Amino acid sequence: MGRIGILYSDVLQAAVKLTAEGKNPTVDNVREELGSTGSKSTLAPLLKRWKAEQQGTIGSIDIGIPPAFIDAMKTVYDNLQTNVEQRMEQAQEAHRLELDAMAETLQRQHEENTAAAETNAHLTEDAARAQQVFEQLRAEQRGLNLTLATVQAENAGLHNRLSDRAAEIATINQQLTYARTQFEHYQQASTLQRAEERSGFEQRLMRTEQELTSSRQQCSAQQLKIVQQEALLEQLPLLREELGQLQEAFNSERQQAVLISKEHSQLSYQVAQLRSDRTALKDTLVTTQQTLDAARMRFAVEEKEKSMLTERIKDAEDKLEKLREEKSSLLQERATLQAQALMIPTPTESKLS
């Protein structure tokens, strides 16, 4: 149907004017003559009607065919022409839609191909970087394995040294116990001897009061030294406890080294799955780096603890050597006092003299 405002008379006038000007009265020319108004589907039937009327008029004049027959033929021709043009327009519209769809499909495929090519390039770069990281991790793992073997050997040597030091400390403790027993027996004998000397030589003690006072002062000094030595001996269990704590710390560090070795095994397994899960690999790499840093710190702390343990053992040996020297000096002083006590003359001997 035509839009409101476009009539057959308008199309008739425009076609007659175009014919008078020597132009072909096509649908586009008629529409332009009407001021670009009306659609082609509206103008085409009206223009066909005009052309049919023009052909009927010419035919009836030249041939003399009855008008009824001409009208019937014209109606059939108009219907066929209308159907053909509508089908052509529909086919053109469908063809245009198909072309647009194909263009969109080609554009999408081109974009998808471009994106796929970029993704493939990124995947190739990621695979190359991952391979480099894997090689670096493998090299670091070899270095850590060598370091771990070295540390284990050093730990075995340190363990043997600790065993030797423990045996030496046990021997020193036995010697100190034996020396303490002898000192107690000697102290008891000295007490009995002093009691006998006091009961038998009271007059002699009166004369030698100053000498005995000085001897008592020396004994007090010696007793103070003995107390100090006993305090040092009481510190030996503390040193043993410290050695036990250091041994426990060493065992815990060795367990941590075993755990580090297990973590490296897990890391190797995770690197094998690099192509299937790149995100998990990055997290694993970060975790592995942190673990390696912690292992290096623990190794440094262990080395520091080894040096501290060596210094403590050396200090303990120095203290034991000092105790032996003081014990020897005390024994010499006691022997000197005994000799002085034997050299003091008795009252009977003084009368005889």
Disulfide bonds with the S-S distance in Angstrom:
none
